């Protein structure tokens, strides 16, 4: 599972995962993930996964996302420590329509 990028405080997403401050991720139509399975954490495609961490899916749900819809402050913090508006901007950049 690829986690590229940096949070507003300068920490990478992978650093936040390792510290336990990034506990959610949203993906567009990524039906390949399964509850209970573990996945490597990678900085990019064709980059070897981090040797000291894996992610285990404990919950998967669907959301309908429309540009301009903001996630809750609680969920934005679980994503990367963003405000809902910052998260919307990054989500749109990473997932262009």
Number of C-alpha atoms within 10 A of each C-alpha: 15 16 16 15 15 14 20 12 9 9 13 16 21 23 15 18 20 14 10 10 16 20 15 14 12 12 11 10 7 7 8 5 13 13 10 11 11 15 16 15 21 19 17 13 11 8 10 11 17 12 9 8 15 17 15 14 14 10 9 11 5 9 8 6 10 9 10 10 11 17 15 12 15 12 19 21 18 18 22 25 21 19 18 18 16 15 21 19 14 13 14 13 10 12 10 6 6
